[in-house]
Amino acid sequence: MAASVLTQGCLKALFTESTAEDVGDIVVQCLQIKAMESKGAADERFRIVLSDSQNFIQSMLATASNRYVHDGLLKKGAVVRITHYKPNIVKDKRILILIEMDILSQYGEPEKIGEPVALETIKEGDVKPQPQGISGNDFYGNKPPQQHAQASRSAANGNVGAINSSTHGTLYPIEGISPYANKWTIRARVTNKGEIKTWRKETGEGKLFSCNLLDESGEIRLTGFNEQCDQWYEFLQEGSVYYISSPCKVQMAKKPYNTLNHDYEMTMERDTTIEKAEDQSSVPQVSYNFTPIGDLASVEKDTTIDTIGVLKDISEVNEIVSKTTQKPFQKRELTLVDSTLHSVRLTIWGNTASAFSADLESVIAFKGVKVSDFGGRSLSLLSSGSMTKNVEGSMTVRKDDTKTIEEIINEGLGTSIEKADYFTLKGTVVYLKKDPVAYPACQEEGCNKKVVEEQEGQWRCERHEKFFPKPNYRYVMTVSVVDHTGSVYLSLFDDSARTVMGMDANSFIELKDNDPDAADKVFLDATCKTWMFRCKAKTDVWEGVQRLKYSASAALPMNFAAEATKLTALIRSFNIDDGESLFVR
C-alpha cells in the first residue's frame, strides 16, 4: 500500500528547529503540479503541492529539476522519494525547494492519501532560513493583491449596501486561492446554495451550509458552521454577486463530497467579511460542461457531469427511508431527452424534489449530477449540484437538423477531436456487413460487457465475476446508407440495429445457427428500406491514427405525411406562379 511508505510527519519536522536535522530522505505524495507565470522558457518554474498524509505544503522544483515534469515522470498522485531538498521561508510562508528525487512508479498515481491539512503559519521555534528571491511574479505566479480597507461586518445585521469594487483594490482570482494566500478579496457569484444541515453527536451538536462560488477564473466551495451559518445563510442568495474577504480557513477539497474543479475549499471564520456587490453583471453566470445523454454509456459510473435536456416526464414525489440514518426523505424522477434522441432518468431529492415545478417540454440544465448504472444509465442530482430551467442550449432537441450526406462531408461534421456532432440523416440501407453482427453480453441488467465462454454453458462476466448459462447477444454491425447526394457507412448498435433487422440479436443468432438461409433472408429484407437515422460523427485517435466514425443511436420509420408537408412547403418557397403550380388550391 502506498500509504505505508509515506514518511508521516516529515513536513512538520523539516520546519521544526528541534527535529529538522534528524530528517533525511522523505517519501511524500504529489497532490498538484502547476506551472508558474514566467517571462520565457529560461524562467520556467513549477509549483508542487506535497503531502505526507498528515500535512501538505507548497514546494517548487529547482530549474534543473524541471525534467521530472517535462519527461512525464512526476504526475499528480505520484509517490516520490525526495533525496535533495531545501526548506525555505518566503514572505512568512513555508516552501520546500526540490532538487533531486526518485519517482516510486510501483505505487502508481493513487488518489489523495489520508486527509492532510496545511502546515500552520511560522511560529517561534520554526526553522527560519534566510529568505531568497523567487522569480515568476511571486511564488504563486501572480502579483500579490493590494491591501484594502477592512470591510464592515454590519452585513450580518442585514443593513449593508452595495459596495463598489474600487474600495477593494486588486481582486484575487478564485483559481489562486490556497492556504498560503492571505489578505485577499474575491468577487464571486453564488451559483448554488445548499440547505442547512444539522448533526447531533455525544460530543455536541451543530449545523452547517455550503455554497458554490464562481468568477472568471474558476469555482470554489465555501462552508459556514454554527455562528457563521446563522450569520450568513439568509444574506447569501443564489445568483447574486458578493465580495468575500479573508480570513477564511482553506483546506484540501474533500472530493467525495465536493465535485468542483478546485484543489481547495474554504470555511468561514469569525472575521470573514461578505458584502453584496453593486455591479451584479460583471461576474459570469453558471459555467457548464455538458455531456450529451447519448454519450452516457461511455461515462464511468460515479462520474460527476453536467447535462441539459428537454423535460419529457415528471413522476410523483415518493418518500423513502435512508438505510444509514433511518430518516425519511423525498425523491422525484425526471425524464430528459436531448438532440441525440436518447432519454435518461434523473432523480432529484429532498426539498428540491418536493418543491419542483416545471412545464413539460421545457429545457433544463443540470450542473453536478452523478452517473449511476442502476437500471442502465441513470443520473442523480447531488446536494452540491444545481439546475436552471427554461434555458437555451445547443444540445437540446432542435426542430430540424436533418443533413444530406453531401452536407455532412462538406460541413466537416465530426472532424474535431474535442467534440462530437449530432444530426439526422434520411437514408436508405443498401448493404449490411454480415460479420461481425453481434457479441455475447452479460445478462445483468444495465451491464453490456462482453462475456467469455470458459467452458460449455459457462459464460463469465469479468465485471461481475459471475457465470451465466448463456449470454445476452447485442447487435454491433456496419451498414452502408445512401441518399441522393452520396453514401456513408454507419455503425449500428443494439437499439438501432434491432429496428433495422426487425428482430432482437438473440433471435437472430439462434436463427443463424439453426437456419443460415433464413438468416441471409433477414439481411436481404433489411436492404432497400429508408429510415430517419439519429447519428453521431466523431473523430477518434487509435495508436496515433485519427479515424472519423459515424454511428446511429436510433433508426426511426419514415413519417410520409410529415415528409410530404415538408416538401410541399419547400416547393412553395420557390414562388412558382399558380399557372405553373402542381398544386390545386
Buried (B, 14 or more C-beta within 10 A) or exposed (E): EBEEBBBBBBBBBBBBEEBBEEBEBBBBBBBBBBEBBBEEEEEBBBBBBBBBBBBBBBBBBBEEBBEBBEEEBBBBBBBBBBEEBBBBBBEEBBBBBBBBBEBBEEBEEEEBBBEBBBBEEBEEEBBBEEEEEBBBBBBBBBEBBEEBEEBBBEBBEEEBEEBEBEEBBBBBBBBBBBBBBBBBBBBBBBBBBBEEEEEEEEEEEEBBBBBBBBBBBBBBBBBBBEEBBBBBBEBBEEBBBBBBBBBBBBBBBEEEEBBBEBBBBBBBEEEBBBBBBBEEEEBEEBBBEBBBBBBBEEBEEEEBBBBBBBBEEBEEBEEEEEEEEEEEBBBBBBBBBBBBBBBBBBBBBBEBBBEBEBEEEEBBBBBBBBBBBEEBBBBBBBBBBBBBEEBEBEBBBEEEBEBBBEBBBEEEBBEEEEEBBBBBBBBBBEBBBEEEBBBBBBBBEEBBEBBEBEEEEEBBBEEBEBBBEEBBBBBBBBBBBBBEBBEBEBBBBBBBBBBBBEEBBBBBBBBBEEEEEEBEEBBEEBBEBBBBBBBBBBBEEEEEEEEEBBBBBBBBEEEEEEEEEEEEEEEEEEEEEEEEEEEEE
